[in-house]
C-alpha cells in the first residue's frame, strides 16, 4: 500500500529525499525503483545479507508489511531519465 | 569520464536500460545515481562484500577506472521524480 508506505517513508527522506531523489553522495535515488528490488534490498539489510551502518539500523525493526508498503511507495514515484 | 563510461555501460543496458531505467523487476534504476554510491556498490560487488549472482560476474573484471567511468556515466543522466 503506497499511501501507508509514504507515511512510513518519513524516516527515509533525510537521506533519500521526499521525492526519492537522494540528498547524499552515498545514498541512492529510490524514486521509481522497482518494488521487487526494494523489497529484496530492505530484507537483505534486515537479515544482514547486505551491510550498511545506517540501513542495518533502519531495516531491523521493519515488518514484511512495512517493507512491502515502502517498496510500493517508492515504486509509485514517476521518474524520467534524459541521457546527455 | 562519462563518455568512456557510456561505452563501457553497453553490457549494463540489458538489465538497467540504455537510459538507466531498469528493464527488470529486480534490477535498480541507475539513471542519475550519485557517483560515490555507484562506485561503492561496484567495488562491493567486485570484492564480494555485496553479493548478487549477475553483478558479481559483471563487476569482477572491472578496473578502478572502469568503475569511475561507469559511475560518471550513470550520474550524468538527468532524472526527474514526480510524487503521486
Backbone of each chain as nested JSON, in Angstrom:
{
  "chains": [
    {"id": "A", "residues": [
      {"number": 1, "name": "UNK", "atoms": {"N": [0.871, -1.21, 0.0], "CA": [0.0, 0.0, 0.0], "C": [0.892, 1.239, 0.0]}},
      {"number": 2, "name": "UNK", "atoms": {"N": [0.893, 1.945, -1.144], "CA": [1.785, 3.084, -1.318], "C": [1.507, 4.211, -0.324]}},
      {"number": 3, "name": "UNK", "atoms": {"N": [0.229, 4.451, -0.026], "CA": [-0.107, 5.546, 0.895], "C": [0.463, 5.26, 2.288]}},
      {"number": 4, "name": "UNK", "atoms": {"N": [0.307, 4.019, 2.729], "CA": [0.894, 3.66, 4.032], "C": [2.409, 3.764, 3.954]}},
      {"number": 5, "name": "UNK", "atoms": {"N": [2.966, 3.384, 2.807], "CA": [4.406, 3.461, 2.626], "C": [4.918, 4.88, 2.684]}},
      {"number": 6, "name": "UNK", "atoms": {"N": [4.124, 5.818, 2.173], "CA": [4.535, 7.227, 2.204], "C": [4.701, 7.684, 3.647]}},
      {"number": 7, "name": "UNK", "atoms": {"N": [3.795, 7.277, 4.498], "CA": [3.879, 7.638, 5.92], "C": [5.152, 7.03, 6.526]}},
      {"number": 8, "name": "UNK", "atoms": {"N": [5.304, 5.733, 6.24], "CA": [6.439, 5.019, 6.844], "C": [7.774, 5.514, 6.295]}},
      {"number": 9, "name": "UNK", "atoms": {"N": [7.74, 6.172, 5.119], "CA": [8.985, 6.614, 4.472], "C": [9.487, 7.945, 5.034]}},
      {"number": 10, "name": "UNK", "atoms": {"N": [8.777, 8.504, 5.996], "CA": [9.201, 9.802, 6.548], "C": [10.661, 9.728, 6.996]}},
      {"number": 11, "name": "UNK", "atoms": {"N": [11.031, 8.623, 7.619], "CA": [12.394, 8.48, 8.141], "C": [13.409, 8.38, 6.998]}},
      {"number": 12, "name": "UNK", "atoms": {"N": [12.959, 8.0, 5.816], "CA": [13.89, 7.791, 4.692], "C": [14.268, 9.111, 4.014]}},
      {"number": 13, "name": "UNK", "atoms": {"N": [13.385, 10.111, 4.197], "CA": [13.534, 11.329, 3.384], "C": [14.827, 12.092, 3.68]}},
      {"number": 14, "name": "UNK", "atoms": {"N": [15.333, 11.967, 4.892], "CA": [16.559, 12.709, 5.235], "C": [17.678, 12.414, 4.252]}},
      {"number": 15, "name": "UNK", "atoms": {"N": [17.83, 11.122, 3.95], "CA": [18.93, 10.736, 3.044], "C": [18.442, 10.561, 1.6]}},
      {"number": 16, "name": "UNK", "atoms": {"N": [17.227, 10.026, 1.455], "CA": [16.771, 9.662, 0.112], "C": [15.841, 10.706, -0.51]}},
      {"number": 17, "name": "UNK", "atoms": {"N": [15.537, 11.779, 0.259], "CA": [14.714, 12.852, -0.299], "C": [13.226, 12.562, -0.203]}},
      {"number": 18, "name": "UNK", "atoms": {"N": [12.412, 13.627, -0.115], "CA": [10.957, 13.469, -0.009], "C": [10.386, 12.879, -1.298]}},
      {"number": 19, "name": "UNK", "atoms": {"N": [11.1, 13.093, -2.409], "CA": [10.624, 12.554, -3.689], "C": [11.493, 11.379, -4.147]}},
      {"number": 20, "name": "UNK", "atoms": {"N": [12.32, 10.869, -3.241], "CA": [13.128, 9.696, -3.596], "C": [14.39, 10.033, -4.36]}},
      {"number": 21, "name": "UNK", "atoms": {"N": [14.684, 11.338, -4.501], "CA": [15.941, 11.744, -5.145], "C": [16.951, 12.039, -4.032]}},
      {"number": 22, "name": "UNK", "atoms": {"N": [18.037, 11.275, -4.057], "CA": [18.997, 11.264, -2.976], "C": [19.531, 12.639, -2.616]}},
      {"number": 23, "name": "UNK", "atoms": {"N": [19.723, 12.829, -1.306], "CA": [20.258, 14.082, -0.777], "C": [21.739, 13.915, -0.405]}},
      {"number": 24, "name": "UNK", "atoms": {"N": [22.256, 12.703, -0.502], "CA": [23.628, 12.416, -0.083], "C": [24.392, 11.708, -1.205]}},
      {"number": 25, "name": "UNK", "atoms": {"N": [25.736, 11.963, -1.283], "CA": [26.507, 11.34, -2.359], "C": [26.58, 9.815, -2.26]}},
      {"number": 26, "name": "UNK", "atoms": {"N": [26.363, 9.275, -1.059], "CA": [26.473, 7.813, -0.963], "C": [25.143, 7.145, -0.651]}},
      {"number": 27, "name": "UNK", "atoms": {"N": [24.054, 7.859, -0.954], "CA": [22.722, 7.251, -0.81], "C": [22.065, 7.236, -2.187]}},
      {"number": 28, "name": "UNK", "atoms": {"N": [21.448, 6.125, -2.553], "CA": [20.867, 6.036, -3.887], "C": [19.527, 6.759, -4.015]}},
      {"number": 29, "name": "UNK", "atoms": {"N": [19.188, 7.101, -5.247], "CA": [17.826, 7.545, -5.529], "C": [16.914, 6.324, -5.355]}},
      {"number": 30, "name": "UNK", "atoms": {"N": [15.787, 6.531, -4.695], "CA": [14.813, 5.441, -4.562], "C": [13.584, 5.701, -5.429]}},
      {"number": 31, "name": "UNK", "atoms": {"N": [13.508, 6.892, -5.998], "CA": [12.333, 7.269, -6.805], "C": [12.118, 6.251, -7.914]}},
      {"number": 32, "name": "UNK", "atoms": {"N": [10.918, 5.688, -7.977], "CA": [10.541, 4.79, -9.058], "C": [11.222, 3.435, -9.058]}},
      {"number": 33, "name": "UNK", "atoms": {"N": [12.032, 3.162, -8.031], "CA": [12.741, 1.868, -8.043], "C": [11.732, 0.714, -8.066]}},
      {"number": 34, "name": "UNK", "atoms": {"N": [12.049, -0.333, -8.837], "CA": [11.119, -1.477, -8.906], "C": [10.844, -2.069, -7.515]}},
      {"number": 35, "name": "UNK", "atoms": {"N": [9.567, -2.376, -7.264], "CA": [9.154, -2.879, -5.945], "C": [9.959, -4.097, -5.514]}},
      {"number": 36, "name": "UNK", "atoms": {"N": [10.091, -5.065, -6.407], "CA": [10.774, -6.311, -6.039], "C": [12.196, -6.004, -5.57]}},
      {"number": 37, "name": "UNK", "atoms": {"N": [12.869, -5.072, -6.292], "CA": [14.24, -4.729, -5.914], "C": [14.275, -4.122, -4.514]}},
      {"number": 38, "name": "UNK", "atoms": {"N": [13.39, -3.181, -4.241], "CA": [13.398, -2.52, -2.934], "C": [13.095, -3.53, -1.817]}},
      {"number": 39, "name": "UNK", "atoms": {"N": [12.124, -4.397, -2.049], "CA": [11.806, -5.427, -1.045], "C": [13.044, -6.294, -0.784]}},
      {"number": 40, "name": "UNK", "atoms": {"N": [13.71, -6.728, -1.856], "CA": [14.888, -7.594, -1.689], "C": [15.98, -6.891, -0.892]}},
      {"number": 41, "name": "UNK", "atoms": {"N": [16.195, -5.601, -1.192], "CA": [17.294, -4.889, -0.516], "C": [16.965, -4.637, 0.952]}},
      {"number": 42, "name": "UNK", "atoms": {"N": [15.723, -4.238, 1.25], "CA": [15.362, -3.992, 2.652], "C": [15.449, -5.286, 3.462]}},
      {"number": 43, "name": "UNK", "atoms": {"N": [15.021, -6.394, 2.85], "CA": [15.119, -7.681, 3.568], "C": [16.584, -8.092, 3.752]}},
      {"number": 44, "name": "UNK", "atoms": {"N": [17.426, -7.757, 2.753], "CA": [18.854, -8.083, 2.874], "C": [19.495, -7.257, 3.991]}},
      {"number": 45, "name": "UNK", "atoms": {"N": [19.1, -5.985, 4.087], "CA": [19.63, -5.166, 5.197], "C": [19.116, -5.687, 6.532]}},
      {"number": 46, "name": "UNK", "atoms": {"N": [17.868, -6.108, 6.56], "CA": [17.249, -6.595, 7.807], "C": [17.928, -7.89, 8.281]}},
      {"number": 47, "name": "UNK", "atoms": {"N": [18.245, -8.738, 7.304], "CA": [18.852, -10.033, 7.669], "C": [20.359, -9.915, 7.862]}},
      {"number": 48, "name": "UNK", "atoms": {"N": [20.933, -8.831, 7.329], "CA": [22.391, -8.669, 7.416], "C": [23.109, -9.194, 6.187]}},
      {"number": 49, "name": "UNK", "atoms": {"N": [22.346, -9.713, 5.232], "CA": [22.976, -10.213, 3.991], "C": [23.626, -9.062, 3.244]}},
      {"number": 50, "name": "UNK", "atoms": {"N": [23.046, -7.896, 3.385], "CA": [23.651, -6.68, 2.852], "C": [23.936, -5.74, 4.007]}},
      {"number": 51, "name": "UNK", "atoms": {"N": [25.133, -5.174, 3.974], "CA": [25.561, -4.412, 5.161], "C": [25.715, -2.93, 4.864]}},
      {"number": 52, "name": "UNK", "atoms": {"N": [25.137, -2.099, 5.743], "CA": [25.378, -0.659, 5.697], "C": [25.014, -0.15, 7.08]}},
      {"number": 53, "name": "UNK", "atoms": {"N": [25.933, 0.618, 7.676], "CA": [25.733, 1.055, 9.062], "C": [24.339, 1.616, 9.28]}},
      {"number": 54, "name": "UNK", "atoms": {"N": [23.968, 2.578, 8.449], "CA": [22.679, 3.252, 8.63], "C": [21.51, 2.318, 8.323]}},
      {"number": 55, "name": "UNK", "atoms": {"N": [21.604, 1.649, 7.171], "CA": [20.446, 0.872, 6.705], "C": [20.181, -0.349, 7.586]}},
      {"number": 56, "name": "UNK", "atoms": {"N": [21.244, -0.88, 8.218], "CA": [21.038, -2.009, 9.13], "C": [20.132, -1.565, 10.274]}},
      {"number": 57, "name": "UNK", "atoms": {"N": [20.397, -0.37, 10.811], "CA": [19.596, 0.162, 11.918], "C": [18.166, 0.454, 11.457]}},
      {"number": 58, "name": "UNK", "atoms": {"N": [18.051, 1.029, 10.265], "CA": [16.721, 1.398, 9.74], "C": [15.883, 0.144, 9.471]}},
      {"number": 59, "name": "UNK", "atoms": {"N": [16.512, -0.863, 8.91], "CA": [15.747, -2.02, 8.421], "C": [15.374, -3.011, 9.515]}},
      {"number": 60, "name": "UNK", "atoms": {"N": [16.197, -3.07, 10.546], "CA": [15.999, -4.12, 11.555], "C": [14.563, -4.213, 12.09]}},
      {"number": 61, "name": "UNK", "atoms": {"N": [13.92, -3.094, 12.477], "CA": [12.58, -3.199, 13.074], "C": [11.45, -3.325, 12.052]}},
      {"number": 62, "name": "UNK", "atoms": {"N": [11.747, -3.32, 10.779], "CA": [10.678, -3.305, 9.777], "C": [9.998, -4.673, 9.676]}},
      {"number": 63, "name": "UNK", "atoms": {"N": [8.676, -4.646, 9.574], "CA": [7.927, -5.889, 9.333], "C": [7.871, -6.115, 7.817]}},
      {"number": 64, "name": "UNK", "atoms": {"N": [7.441, -7.293, 7.424], "CA": [7.273, -7.56, 5.994], "C": [6.268, -6.579, 5.386]}},
      {"number": 65, "name": "UNK", "atoms": {"N": [5.229, -6.243, 6.141], "CA": [4.208, -5.316, 5.65], "C": [4.823, -3.919, 5.45]}},
      {"number": 66, "name": "UNK", "atoms": {"N": [5.639, -3.505, 6.434], "CA": [6.326, -2.214, 6.309], "C": [7.141, -2.186, 5.014]}},
      {"number": 67, "name": "UNK", "atoms": {"N": [7.887, -3.262, 4.787], "CA": [8.772, -3.343, 3.616], "C": [7.955, -3.287, 2.32]}},
      {"number": 68, "name": "UNK", "atoms": {"N": [6.86, -4.027, 2.287], "CA": [6.011, -4.001, 1.084], "C": [5.435, -2.6, 0.854]}},
      {"number": 69, "name": "UNK", "atoms": {"N": [5.013, -1.952, 1.93], "CA": [4.426, -0.608, 1.792], "C": [5.476, 0.394, 1.315]}},
      {"number": 70, "name": "UNK", "atoms": {"N": [6.671, 0.335, 1.888], "CA": [7.75, 1.242, 1.488], "C": [8.101, 1.033, 0.01]}},
      {"number": 71, "name": "UNK", "atoms": {"N": [8.194, -0.234, -0.382], "CA": [8.539, -0.537, -1.783], "C": [7.444, -0.028, -2.719]}},
      {"number": 72, "name": "UNK", "atoms": {"N": [6.186, -0.193, -2.298], "CA": [5.068, 0.271, -3.134], "C": [5.119, 1.793, -3.279]}},
      {"number": 73, "name": "UNK", "atoms": {"N": [5.472, 2.462, -2.182], "CA": [5.527, 3.927, -2.226], "C": [6.618, 4.404, -3.194]}},
      {"number": 74, "name": "UNK", "atoms": {"N": [7.815, 3.891, -3.023], "CA": [8.907, 4.392, -3.873], "C": [8.677, 4.028, -5.341]}},
      {"number": 75, "name": "UNK", "atoms": {"N": [8.081, 2.851, -5.565], "CA": [7.808, 2.444, -6.955], "C": [6.748, 3.34, -7.579]}},
      {"number": 76, "name": "UNK", "atoms": {"N": [5.914, 3.947, -6.748], "CA": [4.805, 4.775, -7.269], "C": [5.263, 6.156, -7.72]}},
      {"number": 77, "name": "UNK", "atoms": {"N": [6.501, 6.507, -7.388], "CA": [7.014, 7.814, -7.789], "C": [7.435, 7.722, -9.257]}},
      {"number": 78, "name": "UNK", "atoms": {"N": [6.92, 8.643, -10.071], "CA": [7.234, 8.589, -11.51], "C": [8.607, 9.202, -11.77]}},
      {"number": 79, "name": "UNK", "atoms": {"N": [9.424, 8.513, -12.543], "CA": [10.738, 9.077, -12.888], "C": [10.901, 9.16, -14.399]}},
      {"number": 80, "name": "UNK", "atoms": {"N": [11.617, 10.185, -14.817], "CA": [12.008, 10.254, -16.231], "C": [13.526, 10.369, -16.242]}},
      {"number": 81, "name": "UNK", "atoms": {"N": [14.142, 9.859, -17.293], "CA": [15.6, 9.906, -17.417], "C": [15.954, 10.506, -18.771]}},
      {"number": 82, "name": "UNK", "atoms": {"N": [16.87, 11.441, -18.769], "CA": [17.3, 12.064, -20.018], "C": [18.794, 11.86, -20.175]}},
      {"number": 83, "name": "UNK", "atoms": {"N": [19.137, 11.114, -21.219], "CA": [20.542, 10.801, -21.486], "C": [21.23, 12.026, -22.082]}},
      {"number": 84, "name": "UNK", "atoms": {"N": [22.42, 12.37, -21.615], "CA": [23.094, 13.577, -22.121], "C": [23.515, 13.42, -23.607]}}
    ]},
    {"id": "B", "residues": [
      {"number": 1, "name": "UNK", "atoms": {"N": [35.201, 9.589, -16.449], "CA": [34.866, 10.134, -17.782], "C": [33.562, 9.502, -18.237]}},
      {"number": 2, "name": "UNK", "atoms": {"N": [32.506, 10.322, -18.304], "CA": [31.17, 9.818, -18.62], "C": [31.092, 9.208, -20.021]}},
      {"number": 3, "name": "UNK", "atoms": {"N": [31.799, 9.819, -20.978], "CA": [31.73, 9.301, -22.357], "C": [32.318, 7.891, -22.422]}},
      {"number": 4, "name": "UNK", "atoms": {"N": [33.459, 7.711, -21.757], "CA": [34.065, 6.37, -21.73], "C": [33.127, 5.421, -20.977]}},
      {"number": 5, "name": "UNK", "atoms": {"N": [32.486, 5.936, -19.944], "CA": [31.551, 5.119, -19.166], "C": [30.361, 4.672, -19.997]}},
      {"number": 6, "name": "UNK", "atoms": {"N": [29.896, 5.539, -20.894], "CA": [28.759, 5.175, -21.741], "C": [29.113, 3.958, -22.581]}},
      {"number": 7, "name": "UNK", "atoms": {"N": [30.339, 3.956, -23.133], "CA": [30.78, 2.799, -23.944], "C": [30.808, 1.541, -23.072]}},
      {"number": 8, "name": "UNK", "atoms": {"N": [31.432, 1.705, -21.893], "CA": [31.597, 0.534, -21.01], "C": [30.252, 0.043, -20.468]}},
      {"number": 9, "name": "UNK", "atoms": {"N": [29.247, 0.927, -20.508], "CA": [27.936, 0.567, -19.926], "C": [27.076, -0.249, -20.893]}},
      {"number": 10, "name": "UNK", "atoms": {"N": [27.603, -0.526, -22.072], "CA": [26.8, -1.279, -23.054], "C": [26.278, -2.576, -22.422]}},
      {"number": 11, "name": "UNK", "atoms": {"N": [27.125, -3.223, -21.652], "CA": [26.743, -4.513, -21.064], "C": [25.658, -4.33, -19.981]}},
      {"number": 12, "name": "UNK", "atoms": {"N": [25.563, -3.114, -19.457], "CA": [24.605, -2.881, -18.353], "C": [23.182, -2.68, -18.867]}},
      {"number": 13, "name": "UNK", "atoms": {"N": [23.085, -2.282, -20.144], "CA": [21.784, -1.824, -20.647], "C": [20.733, -2.937, -20.674]}},
      {"number": 14, "name": "UNK", "atoms": {"N": [21.159, -4.17, -20.816], "CA": [20.189, -5.275, -20.888], "C": [19.265, -5.257, -19.669]}},
      {"number": 15, "name": "UNK", "atoms": {"N": [19.88, -5.083, -18.496], "CA": [19.069, -5.114, -17.272], "C": [18.707, -3.701, -16.802]}},
      {"number": 16, "name": "UNK", "atoms": {"N": [19.644, -2.766, -16.964], "CA": [19.43, -1.439, -16.385], "C": [18.93, -0.404, -17.389]}},
      {"number": 17, "name": "UNK", "atoms": {"N": [18.777, -0.833, -18.677], "CA": [18.217, 0.093, -19.673], "C": [19.271, 1.01, -20.264]}},
      {"number": 18, "name": "UNK", "atoms": {"N": [19.06, 1.43, -21.509], "CA": [20.018, 2.32, -22.194], "C": [20.047, 3.693, -21.522]}},
      {"number": 19, "name": "UNK", "atoms": {"N": [18.945, 4.048, -20.846], "CA": [18.894, 5.345, -20.162], "C": [18.97, 5.183, -18.636]}},
      {"number": 20, "name": "UNK", "atoms": {"N": [19.317, 3.967, -18.198], "CA": [19.466, 3.756, -16.761], "C": [18.163, 3.477, -16.043]}},
      {"number": 21, "name": "UNK", "atoms": {"N": [17.071, 3.322, -16.811], "CA": [15.78, 2.956, -16.21], "C": [15.621, 1.442, -16.355]}},
      {"number": 22, "name": "UNK", "atoms": {"N": [15.512, 0.797, -15.19], "CA": [15.559, -0.651, -15.147], "C": [14.552, -1.338, -16.06]}},
      {"number": 23, "name": "UNK", "atoms": {"N": [14.985, -2.452, -16.648], "CA": [14.141, -3.27, -17.511], "C": [13.641, -4.509, -16.773]}},
      {"number": 24, "name": "UNK", "atoms": {"N": [14.121, -4.723, -15.554], "CA": [13.781, -5.939, -14.805], "C": [13.255, -5.566, -13.419]}},
      {"number": 25, "name": "UNK", "atoms": {"N": [12.323, -6.399, -12.883], "CA": [11.747, -6.07, -11.566], "C": [12.77, -6.135, -10.428]}},
      {"number": 26, "name": "UNK", "atoms": {"N": [13.859, -6.883, -10.628], "CA": [14.827, -6.962, -9.517], "C": [16.144, -6.283, -9.832]}},
      {"number": 27, "name": "UNK", "atoms": {"N": [16.111, -5.363, -10.792], "CA": [17.309, -4.574, -11.1], "C": [16.954, -3.11, -10.861]}},
      {"number": 28, "name": "UNK", "atoms": {"N": [17.843, -2.373, -10.205], "CA": [17.525, -0.982, -9.889], "C": [17.717, -0.033, -11.077]}},
      {"number": 29, "name": "UNK", "atoms": {"N": [17.028, 1.088, -11.011], "CA": [17.325, 2.185, -11.925], "C": [18.714, 2.713, -11.553]}},
      {"number": 30, "name": "UNK", "atoms": {"N": [19.535, 2.958, -12.552], "CA": [20.853, 3.544, -12.298], "C": [20.898, 4.994, -12.773]}},
      {"number": 31, "name": "UNK", "atoms": {"N": [19.869, 5.42, -13.481], "CA": [19.841, 6.779, -14.036], "C": [20.047, 7.809, -12.926]}},
      {"number": 32, "name": "UNK", "atoms": {"N": [21.053, 8.659, -13.103], "CA": [21.283, 9.768, -12.187], "C": [21.811, 9.388, -10.818]}},
      {"number": 33, "name": "UNK", "atoms": {"N": [22.08, 8.093, -10.601], "CA": [22.54, 7.684, -9.259], "C": [23.841, 8.42, -8.91]}},
      {"number": 34, "name": "UNK", "atoms": {"N": [23.965, 8.834, -7.659], "CA": [25.179, 9.557, -7.24], "C": [26.443, 8.723, -7.51]}},
      {"number": 35, "name": "UNK", "atoms": {"N": [27.462, 9.379, -8.055], "CA": [28.705, 8.693, -8.437], "C": [29.298, 7.89, -7.289]}},
      {"number": 36, "name": "UNK", "atoms": {"N": [29.409, 8.503, -6.122], "CA": [30.047, 7.836, -4.982], "C": [29.309, 6.532, -4.667]}},
      {"number": 37, "name": "UNK", "atoms": {"N": [27.971, 6.582, -4.726], "CA": [27.188, 5.389, -4.421], "C": [27.479, 4.282, -5.434]}},
      {"number": 38, "name": "UNK", "atoms": {"N": [27.492, 4.633, -6.724], "CA": [27.717, 3.604, -7.748], "C": [29.12, 3.007, -7.6]}},
      {"number": 39, "name": "UNK", "atoms": {"N": [30.108, 3.87, -7.358], "CA": [31.485, 3.378, -7.167], "C": [31.517, 2.401, -5.991]}},
      {"number": 40, "name": "UNK", "atoms": {"N": [30.907, 2.788, -4.869], "CA": [30.916, 1.924, -3.68], "C": [30.276, 0.57, -3.989]}},
      {"number": 41, "name": "UNK", "atoms": {"N": [29.14, 0.6, -4.703], "CA": [28.428, -0.657, -4.95], "C": [29.2, -1.567, -5.916]}},
      {"number": 42, "name": "UNK", "atoms": {"N": [29.766, -0.971, -6.982], "CA": [30.527, -1.805, -7.925], "C": [31.755, -2.406, -7.245]}},
      {"number": 43, "name": "UNK", "atoms": {"N": [32.405, -1.625, -6.385], "CA": [33.568, -2.17, -5.658], "C": [33.124, -3.256, -4.675]}},
      {"number": 44, "name": "UNK", "atoms": {"N": [31.948, -3.077, -4.08], "CA": [31.446, -4.1, -3.145], "C": [31.122, -5.4, -3.894]}},
      {"number": 45, "name": "UNK", "atoms": {"N": [30.558, -5.267, -5.093], "CA": [30.304, -6.476, -5.887], "C": [31.627, -7.12, -6.306]}},
      {"number": 46, "name": "UNK", "atoms": {"N": [32.584, -6.281, -6.666], "CA": [33.884, -6.796, -7.124], "C": [34.599, -7.531, -5.995]}},
      {"number": 47, "name": "UNK", "atoms": {"N": [34.518, -6.994, -4.793], "CA": [35.227, -7.615, -3.656], "C": [34.419, -8.755, -3.041]}},
      {"number": 48, "name": "UNK", "atoms": {"N": [33.12, -8.791, -3.344], "CA": [32.261, -9.824, -2.747], "C": [31.585, -9.354, -1.469]}},
      {"number": 49, "name": "UNK", "atoms": {"N": [31.856, -8.097, -1.077], "CA": [31.197, -7.564, 0.131], "C": [29.695, -7.484, -0.096]}},
      {"number": 50, "name": "UNK", "atoms": {"N": [29.308, -7.254, -1.316], "CA": [27.895, -7.295, -1.69], "C": [27.714, -8.41, -2.704]}},
      {"number": 51, "name": "UNK", "atoms": {"N": [26.705, -9.205, -2.535], "CA": [26.571, -10.409, -3.364], "C": [25.351, -10.343, -4.272]}},
      {"number": 52, "name": "UNK", "atoms": {"N": [25.57, -10.674, -5.553], "CA": [24.464, -10.855, -6.478], "C": [25.035, -11.681, -7.628]}},
      {"number": 53, "name": "UNK", "atoms": {"N": [24.34, -12.762, -7.956], "CA": [24.877, -13.685, -8.96], "C": [25.384, -12.946, -10.193]}},
      {"number": 54, "name": "UNK", "atoms": {"N": [24.504, -12.128, -10.764], "CA": [24.849, -11.441, -12.016], "C": [25.945, -10.397, -11.797]}},
      {"number": 55, "name": "UNK", "atoms": {"N": [25.74, -9.563, -10.772], "CA": [26.652, -8.417, -10.588], "C": [28.053, -8.85, -10.173]}},
      {"number": 56, "name": "UNK", "atoms": {"N": [28.156, -9.989, -9.502], "CA": [29.488, -10.491, -9.143], "C": [30.275, -10.788, -10.411]}},
      {"number": 57, "name": "UNK", "atoms": {"N": [29.613, -11.389, -11.39], "CA": [30.271, -11.728, -12.659], "C": [30.634, -10.452, -13.434]}},
      {"number": 58, "name": "UNK", "atoms": {"N": [29.702, -9.517, -13.439], "CA": [29.902, -8.267, -14.177], "C": [31.049, -7.444, -13.563]}},
      {"number": 59, "name": "UNK", "atoms": {"N": [31.069, -7.399, -12.23], "CA": [31.998, -6.473, -11.564], "C": [33.422, -7.006, -11.462]}},
      {"number": 60, "name": "UNK", "atoms": {"N": [33.548, -8.321, -11.44], "CA": [34.875, -8.903, -11.161], "C": [35.986, -8.335, -12.049]}},
      {"number": 61, "name": "UNK", "atoms": {"N": [35.795, -8.279, -13.386], "CA": [36.908, -7.834, -14.251], "C": [37.083, -6.312, -14.325]}},
      {"number": 62, "name": "UNK", "atoms": {"N": [36.245, -5.549, -13.638], "CA": [36.302, -4.085, -13.805], "C": [37.521, -3.5, -13.093]}},
      {"number": 63, "name": "UNK", "atoms": {"N": [38.168, -2.543, -13.748], "CA": [39.273, -1.819, -13.108], "C": [38.666, -0.64, -12.349]}},
      {"number": 64, "name": "UNK", "atoms": {"N": [39.475, -0.008, -11.515], "CA": [39.006, 1.186, -10.815], "C": [38.59, 2.267, -11.816]}},
      {"number": 65, "name": "UNK", "atoms": {"N": [39.339, 2.373, -12.919], "CA": [38.998, 3.363, -13.949], "C": [37.648, 3.037, -14.592]}},
      {"number": 66, "name": "UNK", "atoms": {"N": [37.446, 1.755, -14.887], "CA": [36.148, 1.329, -15.447], "C": [35.017, 1.757, -14.506]}},
      {"number": 67, "name": "UNK", "atoms": {"N": [35.22, 1.5, -13.228], "CA": [34.181, 1.791, -12.229], "C": [33.91, 3.293, -12.163]}},
      {"number": 68, "name": "UNK", "atoms": {"N": [34.99, 4.073, -12.159], "CA": [34.805, 5.532, -12.12], "C": [34.072, 6.036, -13.364]}},
      {"number": 69, "name": "UNK", "atoms": {"N": [34.43, 5.475, -14.529], "CA": [33.787, 5.907, -15.774], "C": [32.301, 5.529, -15.784]}},
      {"number": 70, "name": "UNK", "atoms": {"N": [31.994, 4.306, -15.355], "CA": [30.596, 3.852, -15.316], "C": [29.781, 4.738, -14.367]}},
      {"number": 71, "name": "UNK", "atoms": {"N": [30.363, 5.034, -13.212], "CA": [29.646, 5.868, -12.229], "C": [29.428, 7.268, -12.789]}},
      {"number": 72, "name": "UNK", "atoms": {"N": [30.445, 7.796, -13.48], "CA": [30.311, 9.137, -14.076], "C": [29.211, 9.139, -15.127]}},
      {"number": 73, "name": "UNK", "atoms": {"N": [29.148, 8.06, -15.897], "CA": [28.13, 7.986, -16.947], "C": [26.712, 7.97, -16.339]}},
      {"number": 74, "name": "UNK", "atoms": {"N": [26.474, 7.083, -15.413], "CA": [25.117, 6.968, -14.858], "C": [24.716, 8.236, -14.1]}},
      {"number": 75, "name": "UNK", "atoms": {"N": [25.716, 8.859, -13.44], "CA": [25.406, 10.099, -12.702], "C": [25.069, 11.232, -13.663]}},
      {"number": 76, "name": "UNK", "atoms": {"N": [25.555, 11.123, -14.891], "CA": [25.335, 12.209, -15.868], "C": [23.947, 12.178, -16.478]}},
      {"number": 77, "name": "UNK", "atoms": {"N": [23.207, 11.095, -16.247], "CA": [21.862, 11.004, -16.795], "C": [20.939, 11.831, -15.896]}},
      {"number": 78, "name": "UNK", "atoms": {"N": [20.196, 12.739, -16.519], "CA": [19.325, 13.605, -15.731], "C": [18.034, 12.874, -15.373]}},
      {"number": 79, "name": "UNK", "atoms": {"N": [17.626, 12.935, -14.109], "CA": [16.364, 12.305, -13.707], "C": [15.445, 13.324, -13.059]}},
      {"number": 80, "name": "UNK", "atoms": {"N": [14.159, 13.13, -13.287], "CA": [13.165, 13.922, -12.573], "C": [12.249, 12.923, -11.86]}},
      {"number": 81, "name": "UNK", "atoms": {"N": [11.711, 13.334, -10.719], "CA": [10.823, 12.461, -9.96], "C": [9.542, 13.225, -9.656]}},
      {"number": 82, "name": "UNK", "atoms": {"N": [8.419, 12.579, -9.878], "CA": [7.122, 13.205, -9.616], "C": [6.37, 12.348, -8.61]}},
      {"number": 83, "name": "UNK", "atoms": {"N": [6.135, 12.909, -7.45], "CA": [5.445, 12.198, -6.376], "C": [3.955, 12.15, -6.697]}},
      {"number": 84, "name": "UNK", "atoms": {"N": [3.294, 10.999, -6.545], "CA": [1.866, 10.894, -6.87], "C": [0.991, 11.708, -5.906]}}
    ]}
  ]
}
